[in-house]
């Protein structure tokens, strides 16, 4: 996109049209004067087409720096909406845009940052049936979703389209990023695809920020690292060998870099006997990634396909508490979460402590377990039931469906939700 009146002028010092508008010379001047960069690198950025999947914690810093650097066409894919809990780390979104589609919200912010580039927001999910058609035409894929299913899907897409994938992850105080697949490096080495490095899912490995927490600066640093990989790919300054970058907020050094192994001959996506084809819809991504996040939780009813046992809802709990019933209400959350908010007369005994030794629970004829969403409370109740079955104790054991989330929705709207 050219700026107002200056974009089409011809410089008297050149025989051909100026490749950048005069505004762009000013805008990008501080990076063009860097050794080894210059006008050629800036033109490569302007002509590049990059697809960013996910406009959340990783996507926001990645998008911000690529837009600021002048990447000419950026596709933004995200079907989620902005929520208040996103804003501590998803820096392109604002309080006023809570409820807006994230792709549209990010596009608004980036247009204000750089009106010279072409932004293509898509508020639709990337699925096996749509991925190739939506992402065809881009020269680089960037996975900022931090979601196993999409990560493997985008890796397969990058193999099918023969373009590199920049993929990152961040949770709690740690993160990582790397470049996968694409054409051979200038050194002649070939990058492995994501499946080559991680051919199978580790059960329970896909932690969520909502459950485990995340430092905003961790997503910022990882997203910035991902943006740097994209820029290096575009301007031809890529690393001579495939590298994986590991970050931990409390480590020294802050970032460690290790060499990645090459492509696997056994890989089902890029190996010589690959079984994944352009018909991605026939590959069972859902079943392949089923164990990554653990059991699915419904906020109102607790763990889907959960442990069978006696359960009560939050209204029943409220009645018991008002009647001053002789119950032991055990909150199984970590101490740091219990310190944020808790119900009156509840006792904090974290789930790992209960699992290690259920006898730590106070003596009582009735125990009710409570947690944030109704998952850990079921596990704690089941552990105590197994113990009482062995010892012959007569204790009524129950847990609360939906946990504190349900309490806030149904009983006390003023109870904090975090």
C-alpha positions as CSV (number, residue, x, y, z in Angstrom):
1,X,0.0,0.0,0.0
2,X,1.4,3.4,-0.9
3,X,1.2,6.5,1.2
4,X,-1.0,9.5,0.2
5,X,0.6,11.6,-2.5
6,X,4.2,10.5,-2.4
7,X,4.1,6.8,-3.3
8,X,4.1,7.1,-7.1
9,X,6.7,9.9,-7.5
10,X,9.9,9.1,-9.5
11,X,13.1,10.1,-7.8
12,X,15.3,12.4,-10.1
13,X,18.3,10.3,-9.0
14,X,16.9,7.0,-10.3
15,X,15.9,5.7,-13.7
16,X,13.0,3.7,-12.2
17,X,10.1,4.2,-9.9
18,X,11.0,4.5,-6.2
19,X,10.3,1.0,-4.7
20,X,9.1,2.4,-1.4
21,X,7.0,5.5,-0.6
22,X,8.8,8.4,1.0
23,X,7.0,7.7,4.2
24,X,8.3,4.1,4.2
25,X,11.9,5.3,3.9
26,X,11.3,7.2,7.1
27,X,9.3,4.5,8.8
28,X,11.9,1.7,8.1
29,X,15.0,3.8,7.9
30,X,16.4,2.6,11.3
31,X,16.4,-1.0,10.2
32,X,17.5,-0.4,6.6
33,X,20.7,1.2,7.8
34,X,21.7,-1.9,9.6
35,X,24.7,-3.7,8.1
36,X,23.6,-6.5,5.7
37,X,20.0,-5.2,5.6
38,X,19.5,-2.2,3.3
39,X,16.8,-1.6,0.7
40,X,16.9,-5.2,-0.7
41,X,15.9,-6.7,2.7
42,X,13.2,-4.1,3.1
43,X,11.7,-5.0,-0.3
44,X,11.8,-8.7,0.6
45,X,9.7,-7.9,3.7
46,X,7.3,-5.8,1.7
47,X,6.8,-8.6,-0.8
48,X,6.4,-11.3,1.8
49,X,3.1,-13.0,2.6
50,X,3.0,-14.5,6.1
51,X,0.1,-16.4,7.8
52,X,-0.2,-16.0,11.6
53,X,-2.6,-18.6,13.1
54,X,-3.6,-17.4,16.6
55,X,-3.8,-13.7,17.8
56,X,-3.4,-14.4,21.5
57,X,-0.4,-14.4,23.8
58,X,2.1,-15.5,21.2
59,X,0.4,-14.0,18.2
60,X,0.2,-10.5,19.5
61,X,3.9,-9.8,19.9
62,X,4.7,-11.8,16.7
63,X,2.1,-9.7,14.8
64,X,3.2,-6.4,16.3
65,X,6.9,-6.8,15.3
66,X,6.2,-8.2,11.9
67,X,3.8,-5.4,11.1
68,X,6.2,-2.8,12.5
69,X,9.0,-4.2,10.4
70,X,7.0,-3.9,7.2
71,X,5.9,-7.4,6.2
72,X,3.7,-6.6,3.2
73,X,0.9,-9.1,3.6
74,X,-0.1,-10.6,6.9
75,X,-3.0,-13.1,7.2
76,X,-4.4,-13.3,10.7
77,X,-6.4,-16.4,11.6
78,X,-8.3,-16.6,14.9
79,X,-12.0,-17.5,15.6
80,X,-11.8,-16.7,19.3
81,X,-13.0,-13.5,21.0
82,X,-11.2,-11.1,23.3
83,X,-11.8,-11.7,27.0
84,X,-10.8,-9.6,30.0
85,X,-8.5,-12.4,31.2
86,X,-6.4,-12.1,27.9
87,X,-5.4,-8.5,28.4
88,X,-2.4,-9.0,30.7
89,X,-0.5,-10.7,28.0
90,X,-2.3,-10.2,24.6
91,X,-1.0,-6.8,24.0
92,X,-2.8,-5.8,20.8
93,X,-6.3,-6.1,22.3
94,X,-7.9,-3.5,24.6
95,X,-10.6,-3.4,27.3
96,X,-12.9,-1.7,24.8
97,X,-12.6,-4.6,22.4
98,X,-13.6,-7.3,24.9
99,X,-16.0,-9.6,23.0
100,X,-14.6,-8.7,19.6
101,X,-13.1,-11.4,17.3
102,X,-9.3,-11.5,18.0
103,X,-8.3,-11.4,14.3
104,X,-10.4,-8.3,13.8
105,X,-9.1,-6.7,17.0
106,X,-5.5,-7.4,16.2
107,X,-6.0,-6.0,12.7
108,X,-7.4,-2.8,14.1
109,X,-4.3,-2.3,16.3
110,X,-1.9,-3.1,13.5
111,X,-3.6,-0.7,11.1
112,X,-2.9,2.0,13.6
113,X,0.7,0.9,13.9
114,X,1.4,0.6,10.2
115,X,-1.2,1.6,7.5
116,X,1.4,0.7,4.8
117,X,0.8,-3.0,5.0
118,X,-2.0,-5.4,3.8
119,X,-3.8,-7.0,6.7
120,X,-6.2,-9.9,6.1
121,X,-8.1,-10.9,9.2
122,X,-10.0,-14.2,9.2
123,X,-12.3,-15.0,12.1
124,X,-12.6,-18.6,11.2
125,X,-11.0,-21.8,12.6
126,X,-8.3,-23.6,10.8
127,X,-9.6,-27.2,10.3
128,X,-8.3,-30.2,8.4
129,X,-10.9,-29.6,5.7
130,X,-10.1,-25.9,5.3
131,X,-6.4,-25.6,6.2
132,X,-4.8,-26.0,2.7
133,X,-7.3,-23.8,0.9
134,X,-7.0,-21.0,3.6
135,X,-3.2,-21.1,3.8
136,X,-2.3,-21.6,0.2
137,X,-0.5,-18.6,-1.2
138,X,1.5,-17.7,1.9
139,X,5.3,-18.1,2.0
140,X,5.6,-18.8,5.8
141,X,3.2,-20.3,8.4
142,X,3.4,-19.2,12.0
143,X,1.7,-21.3,14.7
144,X,0.8,-19.1,17.6
145,X,-2.1,-21.2,18.9
146,X,-0.1,-23.3,21.4
147,X,-2.6,-26.1,20.8
148,X,-1.5,-29.6,19.9
149,X,-4.1,-30.4,17.3
150,X,-3.4,-27.2,15.4
151,X,0.3,-27.5,15.8
152,X,0.3,-30.9,14.1
153,X,-2.2,-29.8,11.5
154,X,-0.1,-26.7,10.5
155,X,3.1,-28.9,10.4
156,X,1.3,-31.2,7.9
157,X,0.2,-28.1,5.9
158,X,3.7,-26.7,5.8
159,X,4.9,-30.1,4.4
160,X,2.1,-30.2,1.8
161,X,2.8,-26.6,0.8
162,X,6.6,-26.9,1.1
163,X,6.9,-23.8,3.2
164,X,8.5,-23.3,6.6
165,X,6.6,-23.4,9.9
166,X,7.6,-21.2,12.8
167,X,6.0,-22.7,15.9
168,X,6.2,-21.7,19.6
169,X,4.8,-22.6,23.0
170,X,4.6,-20.9,26.4
171,X,3.1,-21.8,29.7
172,X,3.8,-20.7,33.3
173,X,7.4,-19.3,33.3
174,X,8.8,-21.3,30.3
175,X,8.6,-21.4,26.5
176,X,10.2,-22.5,23.3
177,X,10.3,-21.8,19.6
178,X,11.8,-23.2,16.4
179,X,11.5,-23.3,12.6
180,X,10.4,-26.6,11.0
181,X,10.2,-27.9,7.5
182,X,10.4,-25.8,4.3
183,X,13.0,-25.9,1.6
184,X,16.7,-26.8,2.5
185,X,18.8,-24.3,4.3
186,X,21.5,-22.3,2.5
187,X,23.9,-24.7,4.2
188,X,22.2,-27.6,2.4
189,X,20.8,-29.0,5.6
190,X,17.1,-29.8,5.7
191,X,14.9,-29.0,8.6
192,X,12.7,-31.7,10.3
193,X,9.0,-31.1,10.3
194,X,7.3,-30.9,13.7
195,X,6.2,-34.6,13.5
196,X,9.8,-35.7,13.0
197,X,10.8,-34.2,16.4
198,X,7.6,-35.1,18.3
199,X,6.0,-38.0,16.5
200,X,3.5,-38.7,19.2
201,X,1.6,-36.8,21.9
202,X,2.7,-37.0,25.5
203,X,-0.5,-37.5,27.6
204,X,-1.4,-34.5,29.7
205,X,1.3,-32.4,28.1
206,X,-0.9,-29.6,26.8
207,X,-1.2,-27.4,29.8
208,X,-3.5,-24.4,29.5
209,X,-2.8,-20.9,30.7
210,X,-6.2,-20.9,32.3
211,X,-5.2,-23.8,34.5
212,X,-1.4,-23.4,35.0
213,X,-1.0,-19.6,34.6
214,X,1.5,-17.8,32.5
215,X,3.8,-14.8,32.8
216,X,3.0,-12.2,30.3
217,X,6.7,-11.5,29.6
218,X,7.2,-15.1,28.7
219,X,4.6,-15.0,25.9
220,X,6.1,-11.7,24.9
221,X,9.6,-13.0,24.7
222,X,8.7,-16.2,22.9
223,X,6.5,-14.3,20.4
224,X,9.3,-11.8,19.8
225,X,11.6,-14.7,19.1
226,X,9.2,-16.2,16.7
227,X,8.9,-12.8,14.8
228,X,12.7,-12.7,14.6
229,X,12.7,-16.2,13.0
230,X,10.2,-15.0,10.4
231,X,12.2,-11.9,9.5
232,X,15.4,-14.0,9.2
233,X,13.6,-16.4,6.9
234,X,12.3,-13.6,4.7
235,X,15.6,-11.6,4.3
236,X,17.8,-14.7,3.9
237,X,19.6,-14.5,7.3
238,X,18.4,-17.9,8.6
239,X,20.5,-19.9,10.9
240,X,22.9,-22.3,9.2
241,X,21.4,-25.3,11.0
242,X,18.1,-26.1,12.7
243,X,17.9,-24.8,16.2
244,X,15.4,-25.0,19.1
245,X,15.3,-22.1,21.5
246,X,14.4,-22.8,25.1
247,X,13.4,-20.0,27.5
248,X,12.8,-20.0,31.3
249,X,12.1,-16.8,33.1
250,X,14.2,-17.8,36.1
251,X,17.1,-19.5,34.3
252,X,20.6,-18.2,33.6
253,X,21.1,-17.8,30.8
254,X,17.6,-16.7,30.0
255,X,17.6,-18.5,26.7
256,X,19.3,-21.7,25.8
257,X,19.7,-22.9,22.2
258,X,20.2,-26.5,21.1
259,X,20.7,-28.2,17.7
260,X,17.7,-30.1,16.4
261,X,18.0,-33.4,14.7
262,X,17.3,-33.8,11.0
263,X,14.2,-35.2,9.3
264,X,13.1,-38.7,10.3
265,X,12.9,-41.4,7.6
266,X,9.9,-42.8,9.5
267,X,7.9,-39.6,9.6
268,X,4.4,-40.1,8.4
269,X,4.2,-36.5,7.1
270,X,7.5,-35.9,5.3
271,X,9.3,-39.2,5.2
272,X,9.8,-41.4,2.0
273,X,6.8,-43.5,3.0
274,X,4.5,-40.7,4.2
275,X,0.9,-41.6,4.8
276,X,-0.5,-38.1,5.2
277,X,-1.6,-36.6,1.9
278,X,-3.4,-33.5,0.7
279,X,-6.7,-35.0,2.0
280,X,-6.0,-34.0,5.6
281,X,-9.6,-34.5,6.6
282,X,-9.1,-38.3,6.6
283,X,-6.4,-38.1,9.2
284,X,-7.7,-38.4,12.8
285,X,-6.3,-35.3,14.4
286,X,-8.9,-35.3,17.2
287,X,-8.1,-38.9,18.2
288,X,-4.4,-38.4,17.8
289,X,-4.4,-35.4,20.2
290,X,-7.1,-36.8,22.5
291,X,-4.8,-37.3,25.5
292,X,-2.8,-34.1,25.3
293,X,-4.9,-31.9,27.5
294,X,-6.3,-34.5,29.8
295,X,-10.1,-34.9,30.5
296,X,-12.3,-32.2,29.1
297,X,-14.0,-30.1,31.7
298,X,-17.5,-28.5,31.7
299,X,-17.6,-25.5,34.0
300,X,-21.1,-26.3,35.3
301,X,-21.0,-30.0,35.7
302,X,-17.3,-30.8,36.3
303,X,-15.1,-33.3,34.5
304,X,-16.7,-34.8,31.4
305,X,-16.4,-38.6,31.6
306,X,-15.4,-38.0,35.2
307,X,-14.9,-40.3,38.1
308,X,-18.2,-41.7,39.3
309,X,-19.2,-40.6,42.8
310,X,-21.6,-38.7,44.9
311,X,-21.7,-35.1,43.8
312,X,-23.5,-32.0,44.9
313,X,-24.2,-28.7,43.1
314,X,-23.3,-25.3,44.4
315,X,-26.8,-24.5,45.6
316,X,-26.8,-27.6,47.8
317,X,-23.4,-26.5,49.1
318,X,-24.7,-23.1,49.9
319,X,-27.7,-24.6,51.9
320,X,-25.3,-26.8,53.9
321,X,-23.0,-23.9,54.7
322,X,-26.0,-21.7,55.8
323,X,-27.2,-24.5,58.0
324,X,-23.8,-24.7,59.7
325,X,-23.7,-28.4,58.9
326,X,-20.9,-30.4,60.5
327,X,-19.0,-30.8,57.3
328,X,-15.3,-30.5,56.3
329,X,-15.1,-28.4,53.2
330,X,-11.7,-29.1,51.6
331,X,-10.4,-26.7,48.9
332,X,-7.9,-28.8,46.8
333,X,-6.4,-25.8,44.8
334,X,-2.7,-24.8,45.2
335,X,-2.1,-22.5,48.2
336,X,-1.4,-19.5,45.9
337,X,-4.9,-19.8,44.3
338,X,-6.5,-20.3,47.7
339,X,-4.9,-17.1,48.7
340,X,-6.6,-15.2,45.9
341,X,-10.1,-16.1,47.0
342,X,-11.8,-18.8,49.0
343,X,-15.1,-19.8,50.6
344,X,-15.7,-19.2,54.3
345,X,-14.8,-22.1,56.6
346,X,-13.0,-24.0,53.8
347,X,-9.7,-25.6,54.5
348,X,-6.9,-25.6,51.9
349,X,-5.3,-29.0,51.4
350,X,-3.8,-29.2,47.8
351,X,-4.6,-32.2,45.6
352,X,-0.9,-33.5,45.5
353,X,-0.9,-33.6,49.3
354,X,-4.2,-35.5,49.4
355,X,-3.0,-38.0,46.8
356,X,0.3,-38.6,48.6
357,X,-1.4,-39.2,52.0
358,X,-5.2,-39.0,52.3
359,X,-4.9,-39.3,56.1
360,X,-3.9,-35.6,56.3
361,X,-7.6,-34.7,56.0
362,X,-9.2,-33.6,59.3
363,X,-11.4,-36.2,61.1
364,X,-15.0,-35.8,60.0
365,X,-18.1,-37.7,59.3
366,X,-18.7,-35.8,56.0
367,X,-16.1,-34.4,53.7
368,X,-16.9,-32.2,50.7
369,X,-14.1,-31.4,48.2
370,X,-14.1,-28.2,46.2
371,X,-11.8,-26.9,43.5
372,X,-11.8,-24.3,40.7
373,X,-13.8,-26.1,38.1
374,X,-14.9,-29.5,39.5
375,X,-12.0,-31.6,38.2
376,X,-9.4,-32.0,41.0
377,X,-12.2,-32.3,43.6
378,X,-13.4,-35.5,42.0
379,X,-9.9,-36.9,42.0
380,X,-9.4,-36.1,45.7
381,X,-12.8,-37.6,46.5
382,X,-11.9,-40.8,44.7
383,X,-8.6,-41.0,46.5
384,X,-10.3,-40.7,49.9
385,X,-12.9,-43.3,49.0
386,X,-10.3,-45.8,48.1
387,X,-8.6,-45.2,51.5
388,X,-11.9,-45.5,53.5
389,X,-12.8,-48.6,51.6
390,X,-9.5,-50.1,52.8
391,X,-9.8,-49.0,56.4
392,X,-13.5,-49.5,56.8
393,X,-14.2,-45.9,57.9
394,X,-17.7,-44.7,57.6
395,X,-17.3,-41.2,56.0
396,X,-19.7,-39.6,53.5
397,X,-17.5,-38.2,50.7
398,X,-18.8,-35.8,48.1
399,X,-17.5,-33.1,45.7
400,X,-18.9,-30.0,44.2
401,X,-19.9,-29.9,40.5
402,X,-18.5,-27.0,38.6
403,X,-16.4,-25.8,41.6
404,X,-15.8,-22.1,42.4
405,X,-16.6,-21.1,38.8
406,X,-20.1,-22.4,39.3
407,X,-20.4,-20.8,42.7
408,X,-19.7,-17.4,41.2
409,X,-22.2,-18.0,38.4
410,X,-25.0,-19.4,40.5
411,X,-24.7,-18.4,44.1
412,X,-22.5,-15.3,44.5
413,X,-21.9,-13.1,41.4
414,X,-19.4,-11.0,43.5
415,X,-17.2,-14.0,44.1
416,X,-14.0,-13.4,42.1
417,X,-13.3,-15.5,38.9
418,X,-9.7,-15.6,37.8
